[in-house]
Amino acid sequence: MTETTQTQTTPNGAYGASQQRSPEFRLAADALRGLRQDLFHDAFAYRPLPPRSVDGPPSRKLFSGRTRKYAAWAPHAVVGAVALVSLLAGWASADRGAASLPVGLLAAVPVLLTLVRPVGAFWLSLAAAAVSSAVVGTLDWPWPPGGFISHLAVLTVVAIRTRPRTAAWMWALTAAYGFVADTLFGDGFTNNSAPMLLLAALLLLAVTVWHIRRSAKEEVTAQQTVTAHERSRRTLLEERTTIARELHDVVAHHMSVVAIQAEAAPYRVENPPPELEKAFATIRENAVAALTELRRVLGVVRAEDYEAPEAPQPTLADLDTLLANVREAGLTVDKAVTGAVRELPQGVELSAYRIVQEALSNTLRHAPGASARVEVGYVLGGLGLRIVNGPPPEPSLIKPSPGAGHGITGMRERVSMLNGEMTAGPAGDGGYEVAVFLPVPSAAERADDSGAGA
């Protein structure tokens, strides 16, 4: 009862009418709406055809220099050539009389108009075909020779410049025009609408397939771009997680040592004063609290199946073992150390070791058979690393594996974490070079920073 009241009180009965419309009616209404949007709304709007892109790989291979500049206008030249053919066909169909030039222009102008007003060119082509047929009086009805070529060209160009739905409407209106013209004025003439509709259907079908393929290719390209971005982002997050795990283990180890030493220190002094015992107790409590908070915050980056390493984290002192392992894998590698070797903060030592390890792994994967060199420089204010490999031998029995750049991403993350600098790229001899500088503050600077933090 309520629904009936609502239907009757709605202005003009729109609600009730929309509810009573059948699916067929709605389908027809949508179709007519699409026809109006595609072929009637702003039919003669100015839409110039832009030059084609010549920046792709095929164009760069086929054209170069000034030729590439002219190749951008190739579609316009093709349309102009087809317009010229239509002009000559219309000229010849008029027996080169007084009406030859107007008939030729009626065939050529719609083709040229597709370059600037594509939908309007379709309507002009229909009108030009009707006028030409009346003027020429040819036996071919309703498409004179020039109009036949011109309309096929217009249908093809407009279909390329619009969308498949527009192509379907143009074909339907072309068929309707042919039927009406033949029914009303076709007595005594040879109807050529069937060849027109068949050729138009084949051309429009080919253009529609091209549209679908291009749309699918663009969609795949966009999806690949998104996938590559997400993969890069995931790799970056995974690398940061790995670094956080390692730093968690390093810092947790040091905080545990501080807590243990603070607890044992009073027992190493005979009759320690209460102030000293209280100070060590405070140090131990702060160390334990910091360790608990560290495990709570950084522990979330651990995977469920992650197990803390039983052995200490590697340092630069373990480089010889690393180099021995890669030599057993077939890589010829040399090491050079310059400067006064000294102990560095464990985070710097660990990051430097991992950078060398990743660079050598990249050499094994991407340049099999090449030789490498690792240079470690202890300089004032920091640590310098240079890992360079030569080009792989030619020919090589082992094919290099394709890389995704994940190793370089991980190295950059480690360097960025320590406010360092890194360059990576091809070397002059065809190999690859990774150069890193990790700043290391002096003991006095670290003490000042600790004092400022306190």
N, C-alpha and C positions, 0 to 999 in steps of 0.2 A: 504494500500500500504506500509505503514511504517512497519507494523508487518511482511509482507512478506519479506521485505529486511532484517530485523533483523534475521528472521529464516534462511535465506539463508547464511548470513554472519557469523553465529555462527559456530565455529569449529566443524567438523564432524556432523553437523546437530543435536547436542544434544538437543538444545532447542525445535526444531520442533518435534523430536522423543518423548521427554517427554510430549509434549502437545498432541500427537496423541495416547499415550498409553491408553488403556481402563482400567476401574477399575478392571476388572478380571485379566489383566496382572499385574497391580501393586499389587493386592492381592497375586498372585502366586509368584511374586518377593519377597514380604515381607515374605511369608512362607518359601521360599528357603533360604532367608537370616537368618531366625530364625533357620532353620535346621542346617545350617553351623555354626552358633554361638553356638548352644546347643550341637551338637554331633560331630562336626569336629574340631572346633577351640580349641586347647589345650586339645584334647581328653584324653591324658594320663598325664595331669597335676597332680602334687602331692597335694592332698587335704585330709589330714588325718581327720578321724572322731574324734572330741574331746570328752572327757568324758561328760556324761550327768550331768546336774546340779542337785544337791541334797540339795539345800538350800531352796526349797519351802516348804510350810506347809505340803503337803502330804508326801514328803520324810522324813521330820523331824518326822512325826508320825509313819511311817512304819519302818524306820531305825534309828539306834543310834550307836554312837561310831564307831568301826572299820567296822561294817556292812555297814554304810553309805558310807565309803570310797570305799568298794568293789562294792556297788550298782551303783557308777558312771560309772563302766565299764560293766554294764549289757547289753547295746546294742551290744558291741563287743562280749560278751559271746554268745548272741543269734545268731549273724552272724556266729560265729565259730561252734555252734551246727548245724546250717543249712548246713554249709560246710561239716561237718562230715557225715550228712545224705546223702548229694549228693555223697560224696566219696563212701559210702557203697552201694548206689544204682548203681553207675557206676561200682563198683567192681562186684556186683552180675550180672549185665547185660552182663558182658564179660565172664560169666561162669567160673570165677576164673582161667582163663588161663594166658598165658604170657602177654596178653594185659590188664589184670584186673587192675593192679596198674596204668598204664598210663591213662586208661579210667577214673578211679576214680579220679585221679589228675586233668584231664581235666574238670571234673564236679565240683571239690572243689575249684580250684584256682580262677576262676572268682568270686565266692562268697566272698572269702577272699579279693580279690582285691578291692571290693567295699568299704573297710575300708580306702583305701588310694588313689585310682584312680577310682572313681565311673563310669565316662563316658567310660573310657578305659575298665572297667570290662564288660560293655555291649557288646562292639565289640569283646572282647575275648570270651564272652559267645556264641555269634553267631558262631565264628570260631571253638570253642571247640565242639559245637553241630555237626557241619558238619564233623569234623575229627572223632569224636566218632562214628557217624552213619556209616562212611565208614569203620572204624576198626571193630566195633562190628558186623555189618551186621544184626542188629535186624530187626524184621518185623515192628516195630514202626518207622515210617519215617515222618518227618525228625528229630524227637526229641527222642533220646534214653532215657530210664528211668532216668539215672543220669543227662543228659542234660536238661530233662524236669523240674525236681525239681530245678536244678541249675539256669536255665534261669528265672523261676518264681521268685526265691529269688533275683536274680540280678535286675530284673525289679522293684521289690518292694523296695529294698534298695536304688537303684539309684533314683527312683521317690521320695522317702522320702528326700533324700539329695539334690535334685535339685528343679525343679518347675513343675507345671502341664503341661506346654507346652512341656517340655522334655519328660514327660511320654507319651504324645500323639504321639510324633515322634518315640519313642522306640516301641510303640505298632504297628505303621504303618510299620516300618522297619521289625519288627518280622513277620507281616502278609506278607510282600513282600518276605522275605526270605522263608517262608513256601510255598508260591505260586511258586516261582522259583524252589525250591528244588523238589517239587512234580511234577512240569511240566517236568523238565529235567531228573530227576532220580527216580521218584516215581513209576515206573512200577513194579508191583509185591509186593508192600509194602502196609501196612495199614497206611493211612495218619492220623496223630494225630494233625494236625495244628488247627482244630476246637476246641478241648478241651483246647489246649494251649491258643488260642486267647480269648476264653470265660473266662477262669480263670484269664488270664492276665488283661482283661478288668475289671472284678470285683475287682481285687486287686488294679489296678491303679485308678479306680473310688473311692474306699475307701480312698486311699492316697490323691487323689485330694480334696475330701471333707474335709479330715483332714487339708490339706494345707489352704483351704479357711477358715475353722473355726479358725485356729490358726492366720491367717492374720487378720480376723475380730476381734478376741479377742485382738491382739496387737494394732490394730487401736483404739478399744474402750478404752483400757487401756491408750494409749497415749492421747486420747481425754479427758478422765477423769482426767488425771494428769494435762493437760493444764487447764481444767475447774476448778479444785481445786486450781491451782495456781492463776488463774484470780479471783476466788471467794475470796481467801485470800487477794489478792492485793486490790480488791474492798472494802473488809471489812476494811482493813487498811486505805484506803483513806477516807472511810466514817467516821471512828473513828477520824481521824485527822481533818476532816471537822467539826465534832461535837465539838472537843476540840477548834478549831479555833473560832467557833461561840461563845462558852462560854467565851473564853478569850476576844473576841471582845466586848462582852457585859460588862465584868468586867472592861476592860481598858477604854472603852468609858464612863462608869459611872464615873470613877475616873477623867478622863480628863474633863468631864462636870462639876464636882464639883470644879476642879481647876479653870476653866474659870469663874464660877459664883463667887467663893470666891475672885478671883483677881479683878473682876469688883466691888464687894461690899466693898472690904477692904478700899479704900480711904474715903468712907463715914463714916467709923467707927472712923476716926481720925479727930479731929477738926483742921482746917487749915493745911492740909498736905502740905509738901513742894512739889514744882513741880517735883523734882527728884523722889520722892516716887510715885507720880501719874504716871509719865512716866514709872517707873519700873513696876508698877502693870498693866499698859496698855500693856506694852510689854509682860508680863507674860500671860495676857489674850489672846493677839493676837497669841502668840506661841501655847497656849493650844487649841485655836479654830482651828488653822492651822493643828496642830497634829491630832486633832479629825477628821477634814475633810479628811486628808490623810489616817487616819486609817480606816474610813468608806469606802473610795474609794478602798483601797487595800484589806482589809479583808472582805468587803461586798460582794465580788464575791463568797465567799464560802457559802453564804446563798442560800438555795433553793428558788424557786419562791414562794412557799407556806409557807416559814418559817416566823414565827412571833416572835419577841423578847419577852422574858418572861416579864410579868407585875410585878411579884414578884421578889425580889432580889435573886441572885444565892445562893444556900444552902451552909452552912459552917458546921464545926464540932459541932457548937452549936445546929444544927438541927438533930444530930444523934439520940437523944431520940425519936423524932417524927418518924424517919425512922425505928427504932427498934420496935416501937409500931405498925407500919404498917405491918412489916413482922411477928410479933407475931399474929396479926389478921389473917394473911394468913396461920397460922399453924406452924410456925417455933419457936422453943424454943431457945432463944438467950439471952446471958448475955453480959454485958459490963463492962470492967475494965479500969480505967484511972490511969496512974501513972505519976509522975512528976508534976512540977508546971504548971498549965494550964495558957496559955498566948495567946494573939492574934497573929496570924500568917498572912503572906501575903495572900490576898484573893485568888490568884491563887493556893497556896498550900492548903488552906482550901477547895476550891472547888474540887481539884483533890483528896484529901483525902476522902472527902464525897462520890465522885463518885466511888472510888475504893472499899470502904466498901459496897456501894449500889450494885455494880456489883458482889462482892464476895458473898453477901447474896442471891442475885438473882440466882447465880449459885447453891448455896446450895439448894434452893427451887426446882430448875429444876432437878438437877442431883442426889440429895440425899434426896428425900422426906421422911419426918419423922425423919430426923437426927436433933441433937441439934447443936448449933453453939455458938461461943464465939468471941467477938470483944475486942481487947486490943489496947488501944491508949496510947502511951508513949511519953510524952514531955521530950526530952532529950537535952543535950547540943549540939547545932549545927544542930538540925533537929527534925523531927517527925517520930516516929516509929509506924507502924500499923501491927497487926497480926490478921488475920481472919481465924479461924480453925473450921471445922465441923467434927463430928464423922461419923461413917459409918451408912448407913440407916438400919433400923431394918429389921430383917428377921423373918417371911416373911412380905412383905409390900404389902398393897392393891394398892398403887399407884406406877406405874412403872416410873422409871426415864426416862427423855427425853434425846435422844442422843445429844451430844454437838459437835459443829464444832470448838471450840476454839476461837470464836470471842470475848467473854468476856475477856479472858486472853490477847488477842491481844490489846484490848482497854486499859486495865490496864497497860500493858507494855508501851504503847505509852505515857500515862500520866506520868508514872514514868520517862521514858527517856526524856521527855520534861523538867522535873525539875532536870535532872542530878542525879536522885536517883538510888536506887538498889531495885531489886525485885526478889524473889524466889517463885515459885509455884509448888506444886507437892503433891503426896500422903503422908499422915501422917502415923506414925507407927501403929496406931490402925485401919487402913483401911479407915480413913477419908481423908480429903484434907486440905491443909494449904497454905495460902497466906501470905507472910511476905514482908513488904515494908519499906524502909527508904527514907524519903524525906529530903534532906538537906535544912536548913534554915539559911542563913547568919545572923549574929548579926546586930544590928542597926548601929554599928560603921563600919562594913564591907560594909553595904548597902550605908552608907554615903560616904565611900571611893570610892565605885564603881560609885556612882553618880558624885562625884567630878572628877574622872578620865574620865568619859563619857563627862562631860562638857568641 
